[in-house]
Amino acid sequence: MDQTKINRINELARKAKTAEGLTAAEKAEQAALRREYVDAVLGNLKGQLDRTYIMDEQGNKQKLKKKGE
C-alpha cells in the first residue's frame, strides 16, 4: 500500500470526526481503503512468519507451525 492511500485514509478519518461527516461515497471509499490496508498488513505479517525459525536447545532450526499442526 502506498503512502497516498494511507494519507487518504487519515484524511477521511479526520473528516469523519468533524461536524460535516462523510458522504455515503466517502464511507464506501474509507471501508475499501481500510480493508486494503488490513489485507496488506496481514500479508506482510504472514510473509514474515513464514520466514521465521525457532532454535531448540540443540541449536536446530525449526520452522514455525500453524496452530493445530
Residue pairs with C-beta under 8 A, 6 or more apart in sequence:
1 36
1 37
1 40
5 33
5 36
5 37
6 37
8 29
8 33
9 30
9 33
9 34
9 37
12 22
12 26
12 29
12 30
12 33
13 30
15 21
15 22
15 26
16 22
16 30
22 30
49 64
50 64
52 63
52 64
53 61
53 62
53 63
53 64
54 61
54 62
54 64
55 61
55 62
56 62
